[in-house]
Amino acid sequence: LDYQHVQVPFEITLWIMLASLAKIGFHLYNKLPSVVPESCLLIFVGLIMGGIIYGLNDRSPPVMDSDIFFLYLLPPIVLDAGYFMPSRPFFENIGTILLYAVVGTIWNVFGIGFSLYGICQVKAFRLQDVSLLHNLLFGSLIAAVDPVAVLAVFEEIHVNEKLHILVFGESLLNDAVTVVLYKLFRSFCEMPTIKSVDVFAGIGKFFVVGLGGVLVGLSFGFTAAFTTRFTKDIRVIEPLFVFLYSYLSYLTAEMFHLSGIVAIISCAMGMKRYVEANISLKSHTTVKYFMKMWSSVSDTLIFIFLGVSTIGENHEWNWPYICFTVIFCLIWRALGVLVLTFFVNRFHVNTITSKDQFIIAYGGLRGAICFSLVFLLPDFHRKKLFIAATTVVILFTVFIQGMTIRPLVDLLAVKRKRESAPTVGEQIHIRFLDHLLAGIEDISGHWGQYYWKDKLEYFNSKYLQKILLREYDQPKSSIVLLYEKLERKHAIELAQAGQLGHGPAHPSFLCSAFLCSSSDRTVITDQKLEDTLNPDVLDNMQEILARNLYRIRRTGPAYNRHTLPGDSEPTEQAKEILILRHKSL
Amino acid sequence: LDYQHVQVPFEITLWIMLASLAKIGFHLYNKLPSVVPESCLLIFVGLIMGGIIYGLNDRSPPVMDSDIFFLYLLPPIVLDAGYFMPSRPFFENIGTILLYAVVGTIWNVFGIGFSLYGICQVKAFRLQDVSLLHNLLFGSLIAAVDPVAVLAVFEEIHVNEKLHILVFGESLLNDAVTVVLYKLFRSFCEMPTIKSVDVFAGIGKFFVVGLGGVLVGLSFGFTAAFTTRFTKDIRVIEPLFVFLYSYLSYLTAEMFHLSGIVAIISCAMGMKRYVEANISLKSHTTVKYFMKMWSSVSDTLIFIFLGVSTIGENHEWNWPYICFTVIFCLIWRALGVLVLTFFVNRFHVNTITSKDQFIIAYGGLRGAICFSLVFLLPDFHRKKLFIAATTVVILFTVFIQGMTIRPLVDLLAVKRKRESAPTVGEQIHIRFLDHLLAGIEDISGHWGQYYWKDKLEYFNSKYLQKILLREYDQPKSSIVLLYEKLERKHAIELAQAGQLGHGPAHPSFLCSAFLCSSSDRTVITDQKLEDTLNPDVLDNMQEILARNLYRIRRTGPAYNRHTLPGDSEPTEQAKEILILRHKSL
């Protein structure tokens, strides 16, 4: 037996296996996950395992290594989050999200830090040796909402899209603030005296860390898109580039002390639409599947490790400090959300209701990021107290808040996510309104959201697409895509029923070169369509579309602010109409 | 800048990126890969990189770590090879393959070892300090044909299936022999005296190492299949199990000093058909894609590292020893193939031609396994000579033999792989003959290949499938599958041409529960079908099938040795015929 030799990969594989089997186990009993969030169950499994290890070895089980967490476990989850981020609600609410992420986090850090410092001044608590700086340092790591924990809980409770993106977007983007404040206070702790220059340098760093992350991410994202232009002959390594470039963007950002999370999210969002257009359908399935798989495994491992690491002798218990930490975390977050939302609502027509505010405040879960940061603290005599307080806050938010948030959402009747995909009519209206608003903003000289979106779209279609896409096509309107989907679905149904007429196909009539290339890409959303629409409505729609979509199939969107519609070829159109009429008679 | 922190993942990612970009680069210039095998180009890239590192640092570039090779780079390639192994030709030629792999390798080891010892006795060569045991040890590592190198070259030259499986199967299965002999001689080198017991123990080890590998592999494979029975609600981690279990089988086998390669191959071959039936189509695409991607990256990295590691000061040059090593490798392999084939041909009707024999002998490429093994040797004063000789043999076989084998195959007009998939008629005939031969063997009391295959199939359908498959269905005959494929293809074509009639579908007539489940799985081979058959033939076939396949769609194969055909329900059949007639009128 030669265990030494294979130890590292063997143990990693076993941990992943354990995580996957635990996941299967939970899903075998359907009732359990509907009451308790998976994250709680996983932490519970971790606690049991930690207890077993502790009992058998009689020493603390291994603590989750912060390096492993930040370098290997966190990136897949953030990549998945960035890649599947719904970009429309994200950019529509970017202002609010940034306000929560930046101002809100700073508010929380200083609020929690100063008020804990106040607690430390009470002589009875025996905490007078904890300095203000240490409290602020603790505040900076405990204040940040954790994307992994938020995602795990909010994916199960299905609140409306805007609420979801507000909490989730905040948890992602506050990374830049957390990184800066945490490093700032940590270096202040080690400095003998603090000059005011340092404080200003710290404020300057916000922008460097955040914007630097965005820049690093976007440049890697565009490079990835550009690379996939050349993979036509070697489809099999296409998915690799998506993972490699986004991981590189994360590592590069971390290397330069920028925000890795922000970098990987911008990389994923930047490359997505171009990569998807360049790579084959099967590569795309692989990318999506593997991303989901990887993030789901990482997520599972993180919660299990969190449980395992909780057991042990790292903790120093001090009732007042720990209780007040939990209370201050709740109070300052609630206050912050109230105050910030008050300002946000003054500038928006579509306001955030008080129910939504409650869920935003209540959904501020803490997780593995805090946990890893507290272990990264330099050794000082109260580190174990901080570890204990952090553990309690995490367990409190994940267990108590995570388990009660679903009943609360039910009780408050918070607006849920709509179950159905937007109808064709809605899609057309949304697009029409976008154009209209962009036009209004253009005329009135107001450089708002729609104006910039329109400019970006113009820049994209004029330059980016030509550089980054292998085959540059006019984008097709969603109504044409829908028609193609319906036709294909209907055909497959007929084939399965054995009802197809066996007349030979007319290859002359195929506009397949045009249809096939894009149709491949649209199949992937078929499932959603099937689930959401009534079959009668579908049949009806298909018939109307079949009779009326002659030329539109070839021209793409009929209205485009930046291009003139192409010259139509009347003879071909006439021929097509003739053939269709002939068929329908 | 904090490079230390991210160094490990950053450098790994960069190496993989380099490998992938090199692959893209070669494929951009289409002419290059058609002349020079990719493996040569990659070694060349590695040589250049090694030269650059050597020039810049003025010391030897890092040598490929044997642990990295055996634990991380080799398993994906072997897994890919085992998973996509064509099982029919493999099992048809298993006897011949085993003969080449076991007897042939032993022959080569002792032939090369003893004759090199003879060379060492020549005083002029100054090699008298190399003992017989050291020569045999060297023989044991240089004799084994390398699966990675063979696969890289044979995948490009497209020889016929039998020839391919003979060389490739040998290269995979000789791992057990190599492991045993290498470890045996290495321990002999360190022992003061060798008893005859040790020699017999060594011979006994063959069976333990080989059969133990098979057992470990199969048990992990069946566990994997069993696990995927329960993943219905959590599709997203299905692909993970395929990778985790096969990797665990490899590591477990290595841990117990069994043959990891044999284990992972049996695991992959054992789980394939059950896992494929259990997991969803998208999971399956992901598994296939990721396996190919991973093995292709590993393969690329291995050849690049091989090139990099060649540069440096690890070599001790001795013309006679190195030249004679190359010559003996060629001669003993050629002799071995001739002798063994002579015996094989006496027992087979379908003989191995002399052209085939030449290609088998000439295709005995050496690669990274030898290279890693030679670096794993215990330190002794002639290790650098062995390293130099191994490097030369690898470069000689990969460059000279690898580059000339394609012209030689052309020149000798070696029978190529048939480009088209077998026709339906052929498939039916093959299956019919299998049954017939199994019956003949059964009657004549001869327990041959077909008898055992039939027994295995019986055991499989009676026990294994019921335990390992989630939904246990009667297997469908390939002709029904073909019909379904054609129908679906036709329907999609019609939909793309916009020619579908818009009558509502008859859901009452759908036997979809039956058809859908399997149809998903067959889509994946559609591409092949399209490429190989004439459209007219297809239409014709489809029409004949449509008129005649009434009930067969529900009963599965009409003839089965172990089950009686189920009772047909005449009313339903009549109804179906009626409906079809009605449609055709």
Interface residues (C-beta under 8 A of the other chain):
Chain A: L1 D2 Y3 H5 V6 V8 P9 F10 T13 L14 I16 M17 S20 L21 K23 I24 H27 L28 N30 D67 L71 Y72 T227 F230 T231 D233 I234 V236 I237 P239 L240 F241 L244 Y247 L248 L251 T252 E254 M255 F256 H257 K282 S283 T285 T286 Y289 F290 K292 M293 S296 V297 E484 E487 R488 H490 A491 I492 E493 L494 A495 Q496 A497 G498 Q499 L500 G501 H502 P504 A505 H506 F509 L510 C511 S512 L515 C516 S519 D539 Q542 E543 A546 L580 K583
Chain B: L1 D2 Y3 H5 V6 V8 P9 F10 T13 L14 I16 M17 S20 L21 K23 I24 H27 L28 N30 D67 L71 Y72 T227 F230 T231 D233 I234 V236 I237 P239 L240 F241 L244 Y247 L248 L251 T252 E254 M255 F256 H257 K282 S283 T285 T286 Y289 F290 K292 M293 S296 V297 E484 E487 R488 H490 A491 I492 E493 L494 A495 Q496 A497 G498 Q499 L500 G501 H502 P504 A505 H506 P507 F509 L510 C511 S512 L515 C516 S519 D539 Q542 E543 A546 L580 K583
